[in-house]
Amino acid sequence: MSMAASAQWQWTDKDGRKVFSDRAPPADVLEKNILKRPEARSTTAGRTDAPTPATVAAPSITTAVSAPQGTASAPRLSGVDKELLEKKKKAEEAEVAKRKAEEEGILKAKVENCARAKQSKATLDSGVRIARINEKGEREVLDATERASEVKRAQSIIDSDCQ
């Protein structure tokens, strides 16, 4: 009797909860999700079962019988499962906070870009002579076509970031 009591199966169901049972898991449980097999039972089963064809048939019968047992034992949550749910909830909250921080960073960058583009456009529209330093370190004054292209670029930034 103590051997039967110690012969327990342990697996993780599709929702990530640990299931403990004295019967084999349902057929839909993947091999990698089976955490513990009863050692004493498997050696006893090898001695008492019929030849290979009957042994092959036995798991399907056990599986059909154990499916209701697996669902009956599934609602029982252990302390580990509650901890897992809490960890998942905290991870989701952290992900939401991370996304919110990224969105705030993007919004802040857009506001700064908008302000710079408006200032640049105002300077270009004022008619003041504007000079740049080229690759050679020489000072060049913007002509009308360069000024128009800079106004167009600043306006496109304003249109995209100032909404």
C-alpha positions as CSV (number, residue, x, y, z in Angstrom):
1,M,0.0,0.0,0.0
2,S,2.8,2.4,0.8
3,M,4.3,1.7,-2.7
4,A,1.0,2.6,-4.3
5,A,0.8,5.8,-2.3
6,S,4.3,6.8,-3.2
7,A,3.8,6.0,-6.9
8,Q,2.8,9.4,-8.1
9,W,2.8,11.1,-11.5
10,Q,3.6,14.8,-11.8
11,W,3.2,16.9,-15.0
12,T,2.6,20.4,-16.1
13,D,-0.8,20.9,-17.9
14,K,-1.4,23.2,-20.9
15,D,-2.0,26.2,-18.5
16,G,1.3,25.8,-16.8
17,R,-0.1,24.3,-13.6
18,K,1.5,21.3,-11.9
19,V,-0.8,18.3,-11.7
20,F,-0.2,15.4,-9.3
21,S,-2.0,12.1,-9.8
22,D,-1.7,8.4,-9.2
23,R,-2.6,7.8,-12.8
24,A,-0.7,8.5,-16.0
25,P,-1.3,11.9,-17.7
26,P,-3.7,12.3,-20.6
27,A,-2.4,11.6,-24.1
28,D,-2.3,15.3,-25.0
29,V,0.4,16.0,-22.4
30,L,3.8,16.3,-24.1
31,E,6.7,14.1,-22.9
32,K,8.8,17.1,-21.8
33,N,6.0,18.2,-19.5
34,I,6.0,15.0,-17.5
35,L,8.1,15.9,-14.4
36,K,7.9,12.7,-12.4
37,R,7.0,9.1,-13.1
38,P,6.3,6.4,-10.4
39,E,9.4,4.2,-10.4
40,A,7.9,1.3,-8.3
41,R,4.8,1.2,-10.4
42,S,6.6,1.0,-13.7
43,T,8.6,-2.1,-12.5
44,T,5.5,-3.7,-11.2
45,A,3.6,-3.0,-14.4
46,G,6.4,-4.6,-16.4
47,R,6.0,-7.8,-14.4
48,T,2.2,-8.1,-14.3
49,D,1.3,-6.9,-17.8
50,A,0.8,-9.3,-20.7
51,P,3.1,-9.3,-23.8
52,T,3.9,-6.2,-25.8
53,P,0.5,-6.0,-27.7
54,A,-1.4,-5.9,-24.5
55,T,1.1,-3.4,-23.0
56,V,0.6,-1.1,-26.0
57,A,-3.2,-1.3,-25.5
58,A,-3.0,-0.7,-21.7
59,P,-1.8,3.0,-21.9
60,S,-4.7,4.0,-24.2
61,I,-7.2,2.5,-21.6
62,T,-5.3,4.1,-18.8
63,T,-5.3,7.4,-20.7
64,A,-9.0,7.3,-21.4
65,V,-9.7,6.6,-17.7
66,S,-7.1,9.1,-16.5
67,A,-8.4,12.0,-18.6
68,P,-11.3,12.7,-16.2
69,Q,-9.0,12.2,-13.2
70,G,-6.6,14.8,-14.7
71,T,-9.3,17.3,-15.1
72,A,-10.6,16.6,-11.6
73,S,-7.2,17.2,-10.1
74,A,-6.5,20.3,-12.3
75,P,-8.5,22.8,-10.3
76,R,-6.4,22.1,-7.1
77,L,-3.8,24.9,-7.1
78,S,-0.7,24.5,-5.1
79,G,1.3,27.4,-3.6
80,V,3.8,27.2,-6.4
81,D,1.1,27.8,-9.0
82,K,-0.1,30.9,-7.1
83,E,3.5,32.1,-7.1
84,L,3.8,31.4,-10.8
85,L,0.6,33.4,-11.5
86,E,1.9,36.3,-9.4
87,K,5.2,36.3,-11.3
88,K,3.3,36.3,-14.6
89,K,1.2,39.2,-13.4
90,K,4.3,41.2,-12.3
91,A,6.0,40.4,-15.6
92,E,3.0,41.7,-17.6
93,E,2.8,44.8,-15.4
94,A,6.5,45.4,-16.0
95,E,6.0,45.0,-19.7
96,V,3.2,47.5,-19.7
97,A,5.3,50.0,-17.7
98,K,8.2,49.5,-20.1
99,R,6.0,50.1,-23.2
100,K,4.5,53.2,-21.5
101,A,8.0,54.6,-20.7
102,E,9.0,54.0,-24.4
103,E,5.9,55.8,-25.6
104,E,6.6,58.7,-23.3
105,G,10.2,58.9,-24.5
106,I,9.0,58.9,-28.1
107,L,6.5,61.6,-27.4
108,K,9.1,63.7,-25.6
109,A,11.4,63.4,-28.6
110,K,8.6,64.4,-31.0
111,V,7.9,67.5,-28.9
112,E,11.5,68.5,-28.9
113,N,11.8,67.9,-32.7
114,C,8.7,69.9,-33.2
115,A,10.0,72.8,-31.2
116,R,13.4,72.8,-33.1
117,A,11.7,72.5,-36.5
118,K,9.4,75.4,-35.7
119,Q,12.3,77.5,-34.6
120,S,14.3,76.6,-37.7
121,K,11.4,77.4,-40.0
122,A,10.8,80.7,-38.3
123,T,14.5,81.6,-38.8
124,L,14.4,80.6,-42.4
125,D,11.1,82.5,-43.0
126,S,12.5,85.7,-41.4
127,G,14.8,86.4,-44.4
128,V,18.0,86.6,-42.3
129,R,21.1,85.4,-44.1
130,I,22.0,82.0,-42.9
131,A,25.4,80.4,-43.2
132,R,26.7,76.9,-42.7
133,I,30.1,75.4,-42.4
134,N,31.0,73.0,-45.1
135,E,33.3,69.9,-45.0
136,K,36.4,72.0,-45.6
137,G,35.5,74.3,-42.7
138,E,34.5,77.2,-44.9
139,R,31.5,79.3,-44.3
140,E,28.8,79.2,-47.0
141,V,25.7,81.4,-47.2
142,L,22.4,79.6,-48.2
143,D,21.0,80.7,-51.5
144,A,17.3,80.7,-52.4
145,T,17.1,77.1,-53.5
146,E,18.9,75.8,-50.5
147,R,16.7,77.9,-48.2
148,A,13.6,76.6,-50.0
149,S,14.7,73.0,-49.5
150,E,15.5,73.6,-45.8
151,V,12.0,75.2,-45.3
152,K,10.5,72.2,-47.0
153,R,12.4,69.8,-44.7
154,A,11.5,71.8,-41.6
155,Q,7.8,71.8,-42.7
156,S,7.8,68.0,-43.2
157,I,9.2,67.6,-39.6
158,I,6.5,69.9,-38.3
159,D,3.8,68.0,-40.1
160,S,5.0,64.6,-38.7
161,D,6.0,65.6,-35.1
162,C,3.7,68.5,-34.2
163,Q,0.4,66.7,-34.0
